[in-house]
Amino acid sequence: MTAADPSARIPAGRIVLRRWEPDNAPLLVAAVTESIEHLRPWMPWIADEPQTVARRRQLITQWREEGEAVYGMFDEEGVRVLGGCGLHARIGPGALEIGYWVHVAHVRNGHATAAARALTGAAFALDGIERVEIHCDEANRASAAVPRKLGFDLVRAEDRERVAPGETGRHLVWAVERAHPRLPAAPTTAAT
């Protein structure tokens, strides 16, 4: 990350984004394990799942040590894991990439959109961040719907090596600039 890290807890409408803590490892293991087949087509990291609780604790600690802002999506009470998301400094200076996944039991409830909206705001609250991107394969229509709903621009489509079974190899890059934010306000009642 840059200058100051994003908050450890970010309200996101009907959900809360909370940085994973080592004590959350059993929750994360359960959520990912329950969602493996749902995530397999799109997430290359799912090939290494399921992880043990001990290994998951190590990964959470590693994310923290490396400055990665990796969050769980939780219900309003902060008890049930609805998915995961993060801000990743892997696309160059002045920019962050948002990633997200939703637990199989909680798809189509607007959680990824709420998380991406909140993470975009958190990214632009950091000094030096001028651009936020969301990347996905062209065939992952559910993932592509998120930046579209949030007003991100499709800035390019490029051929890339397929890294997950459901991918076509056609990679879409969506972006929004700090100078031209067009994010709609978060809904107060209905999910998007």
C-alpha positions in Angstrom: 0.0 0.0 0.0 1.0 3.6 0.1 1.3 6.3 2.7 -1.4 5.3 5.2 -3.0 1.9 5.1 -6.8 1.6 4.6 -8.9 1.1 7.7 -9.1 -2.3 9.4 -12.9 -2.1 9.3 -14.9 -0.5 6.4 -18.7 -0.2 6.5 -20.2 -1.2 3.1 -23.9 -0.7 3.3 -25.5 -3.9 4.6 -22.1 -5.6 5.0 -18.9 -4.9 6.8 -15.4 -5.4 5.4 -12.9 -6.4 8.1 -9.3 -7.2 7.7 -8.6 -10.9 8.2 -7.0 -11.7 11.6 -5.2 -14.9 12.3 -8.0 -15.9 14.7 -10.4 -15.7 11.7 -8.6 -18.5 9.9 -11.2 -21.2 10.7 -14.0 -18.9 9.3 -12.0 -18.3 6.1 -11.2 -22.0 5.7 -14.8 -22.9 6.0 -16.1 -20.2 3.6 -13.5 -21.1 0.9 -14.0 -24.8 1.3 -17.8 -24.5 1.0 -17.3 -22.4 -2.1 -14.5 -24.3 -3.9 -16.6 -25.5 -6.9 -18.3 -22.1 -7.2 -14.9 -20.3 -7.3 -12.9 -22.9 -9.3 -13.8 -21.5 -12.8 -12.5 -18.0 -12.0 -9.9 -18.1 -9.2 -6.5 -19.5 -10.0 -5.7 -19.7 -6.2 -8.5 -22.2 -5.7 -6.2 -24.9 -7.1 -4.4 -24.8 -3.8 -7.5 -25.3 -1.7 -8.6 -26.4 0.7 -6.0 -25.0 3.1 -5.5 -26.1 6.7 -6.3 -23.7 9.4 -2.6 -23.5 10.3 -1.7 -22.6 6.7 -4.5 -20.1 6.5 -3.2 -18.4 9.6 0.2 -18.2 8.0 -1.3 -16.6 4.9 -3.2 -14.0 6.9 0.0 -13.1 8.8 1.9 -13.0 5.5 -0.7 -10.6 3.9 -0.4 -8.3 6.9 3.4 -8.4 6.9 3.5 -7.6 3.1 1.0 -4.7 3.6 -1.8 -6.4 1.6 -5.2 -5.0 2.5 -7.2 -8.3 2.4 -10.7 -8.3 4.0 -13.5 -10.6 4.8 -17.0 -9.6 3.8 -19.1 -10.1 6.9 -22.8 -9.7 7.7 -23.8 -6.6 9.7 -23.3 -8.5 12.9 -19.7 -9.4 11.9 -20.4 -13.1 12.4 -21.1 -14.7 9.0 -18.5 -14.7 6.2 -20.1 -13.6 2.9 -16.9 -13.6 0.9 -13.5 -11.9 0.6 -12.0 -8.9 -1.1 -8.9 -6.8 -1.1 -6.9 -3.8 -2.4 -3.8 -5.1 -4.2 -0.7 -3.0 -5.2 0.1 -5.1 -8.2 -0.7 -2.8 -11.2 1.9 -0.1 -10.8 2.5 3.1 -8.9 -0.5 5.3 -8.1 -3.0 2.5 -8.7 -4.7 -0.3 -6.8 -6.6 -3.3 -8.0 -9.7 -4.5 -6.3 -10.3 -8.3 -6.1 -13.4 -10.0 -4.7 -15.1 -13.4 -4.3 -18.5 -14.2 -2.8 -19.4 -17.3 -0.8 -21.6 -19.7 -2.9 -24.5 -19.3 -0.4 -24.5 -15.5 -0.8 -24.2 -14.8 -4.5 -26.5 -12.3 -6.3 -27.1 -10.2 -3.2 -25.0 -7.2 -4.2 -22.1 -8.0 -1.8 -19.3 -7.8 -4.4 -20.7 -4.4 -5.6 -21.0 -3.1 -2.0 -17.4 -4.3 -1.3 -16.0 -2.8 -4.5 -17.7 0.5 -3.9 -16.4 0.7 -0.3 -12.9 -0.4 -1.4 -12.8 2.2 -4.1 -13.6 4.9 -1.6 -10.9 3.5 0.8 -8.3 3.5 -2.1 -9.0 7.1 -3.0 -8.6 8.1 0.7 -5.0 7.0 0.4 -2.3 9.5 -0.5 -1.0 8.9 -4.0 -3.7 6.7 -5.4 -5.1 8.1 -8.6 -6.6 5.1 -10.3 -8.5 2.0 -9.2 -9.0 -1.1 -11.4 -11.0 -4.3 -11.5 -9.8 -7.1 -13.7 -11.8 -10.2 -14.8 -12.1 -12.7 -17.6 -14.6 -11.8 -20.3 -16.6 -14.9 -19.5 -17.1 -14.0 -15.9 -20.2 -12.0 -16.4 -21.1 -11.7 -12.7 -17.7 -10.2 -11.9 -17.8 -7.8 -14.9 -21.2 -6.6 -13.8 -19.7 -5.1 -10.6 -17.5 -2.4 -12.3 -20.2 -1.8 -14.8 -22.7 -1.0 -12.1 -20.2 1.2 -10.3 -19.5 3.4 -13.4 -15.9 2.1 -14.1 -14.8 2.4 -17.7 -13.8 -0.6 -19.7 -10.3 0.6 -20.6 -9.0 -2.4 -22.4 -9.5 -6.0 -23.3 -6.4 -8.1 -23.9 -5.5 -11.7 -24.6 -3.8 -13.4 -21.7 -2.9 -16.9 -20.7 -5.8 -18.8 -19.2 -5.1 -19.3 -15.5 -8.4 -20.8 -14.3 -10.6 -23.4 -16.0 -13.6 -21.1 -16.8 -11.5 -18.4 -18.4 -11.5 -17.6 -22.1 -8.1 -15.9 -22.0 -9.8 -12.5 -22.9 -8.9 -10.3 -19.9 -11.0 -7.2 -19.2 -9.6 -4.2 -17.4 -12.0 -1.7 -15.8 -10.9 1.6 -14.2 -12.0 4.7 -12.5 -9.8 7.7 -11.9 -9.7 9.9 -8.8 -10.1 13.0 -11.0 -13.3 11.5 -12.6 -15.1 9.5 -10.0 -18.6 8.4 -11.1 -19.5 5.9 -8.4 -23.2 5.9 -7.5 -24.0 6.4 -3.9 -24.4 3.2 -1.8 -28.0 2.0 -1.6 -29.6 2.5 1.8 -32.0 -0.5 1.6 -31.9 -2.6 -1.5 -28.8 -4.5 -2.7 -27.3 -3.7 -6.1 
